[in-house]
Amino acid sequence: MMVIFLIRGLWDMMFPIRCFSCGALIADKWEEYARRVEEGEHPGKVLDDLGVKRYCCRRMFLSHYEYFDEIVKLHTLYGSKPYPRAGKEEVEENESEA
């Protein structure tokens, strides 16, 4: 299950609500973690302060990548254009060449 958090007025990220391995609730700690790491604190110290002890849960924070902005950028560039498929014209051209 994924949740989209509204931060700074933008749809900014998707972070799991629970740890994939142990099922512990982690989403409530994300905003604090992201803010403190952005301010320059060491990620390990922040996780210790937030009480995230299990290595599976720590992995969820440390390996999270904010890819939502890239998806929006690609959608803006390419839109929702359908993939080109072999239509009748291409099939007829291939038959006439053979």
C-alpha positions as CSV (number, residue, x, y, z in Angstrom):
1,M,0.0,0.0,0.0
2,M,1.4,3.4,-0.9
3,V,0.4,6.9,0.2
4,I,1.0,10.2,-1.4
5,F,1.9,13.0,1.1
6,L,1.1,16.6,0.4
7,I,4.2,18.6,1.4
8,R,5.0,22.2,0.6
9,G,1.8,22.3,-1.5
10,L,3.0,19.9,-4.1
11,W,2.4,16.2,-4.7
12,D,6.0,15.4,-3.8
13,M,6.5,11.7,-3.0
14,M,5.2,8.3,-2.5
15,F,6.3,6.5,0.7
16,P,5.1,3.2,2.0
17,I,2.8,3.3,5.1
18,R,4.3,0.1,6.5
19,C,7.6,-1.7,6.3
20,F,7.5,-4.3,3.6
21,S,9.3,-6.9,5.8
22,C,8.0,-6.6,9.3
23,G,4.8,-4.5,8.8
24,A,5.8,-1.8,11.3
25,L,4.2,1.6,10.8
26,I,6.8,4.0,9.3
27,A,4.9,6.6,7.3
28,D,4.3,8.8,10.3
29,K,8.1,9.3,10.7
30,W,8.8,10.2,7.0
31,E,8.2,14.0,7.1
32,E,10.4,14.5,10.2
33,Y,13.1,12.3,8.7
34,A,13.1,14.1,5.3
35,R,13.2,17.5,7.0
36,R,16.1,16.7,9.3
37,V,18.2,15.0,6.6
38,E,17.6,18.0,4.3
39,E,18.9,20.3,7.0
40,G,22.1,18.3,7.0
41,E,21.8,15.8,9.9
42,H,23.2,12.3,9.5
43,P,20.4,9.9,8.4
44,G,21.5,7.2,10.9
45,K,21.3,9.6,13.8
46,V,17.9,10.8,12.7
47,L,16.5,7.2,12.5
48,D,17.9,6.5,16.0
49,D,16.2,9.6,17.4
50,L,12.9,8.6,15.7
51,G,13.1,5.2,17.3
52,V,13.6,3.2,14.0
53,K,15.7,0.3,15.3
54,R,15.0,-2.6,12.9
55,Y,17.3,-2.8,9.9
56,C,14.4,-3.6,7.6
57,C,12.6,-0.4,8.6
58,R,15.8,1.6,8.3
59,R,16.3,0.2,4.8
60,M,12.9,1.7,3.8
61,F,14.0,5.2,4.7
62,L,17.6,5.0,3.4
63,S,16.7,3.4,0.1
64,H,13.6,5.6,-0.7
65,Y,14.0,7.5,-4.0
66,E,11.6,10.4,-4.8
67,Y,10.7,9.6,-8.4
68,F,7.4,11.3,-8.6
69,D,8.8,14.5,-10.1
70,E,10.5,12.5,-12.9
71,I,7.2,10.8,-13.8
72,V,5.5,14.2,-14.0
73,K,8.3,15.6,-16.1
74,L,8.1,12.6,-18.5
75,H,4.3,12.8,-18.7
76,T,4.6,16.5,-19.5
77,L,7.2,15.8,-22.3
78,Y,5.4,12.8,-23.9
79,G,1.9,13.2,-22.7
80,S,-0.4,10.2,-22.9
81,K,0.3,9.4,-26.6
82,P,-0.6,5.8,-27.5
83,Y,2.2,3.5,-28.6
84,P,2.4,3.0,-32.4
85,R,1.0,-0.3,-33.5
86,A,0.9,-2.0,-36.8
87,G,-2.2,-0.8,-38.5
88,K,-3.9,-1.8,-41.7
89,E,-1.6,0.4,-43.7
90,E,1.6,-1.2,-42.4
91,V,0.2,-4.7,-42.9
92,E,-0.8,-3.9,-46.5
93,E,2.7,-2.4,-47.2
94,N,4.4,-5.5,-45.9
95,E,2.2,-7.8,-48.0
96,S,2.9,-5.8,-51.2
97,E,6.7,-5.9,-50.6
98,A,6.7,-9.7,-50.2
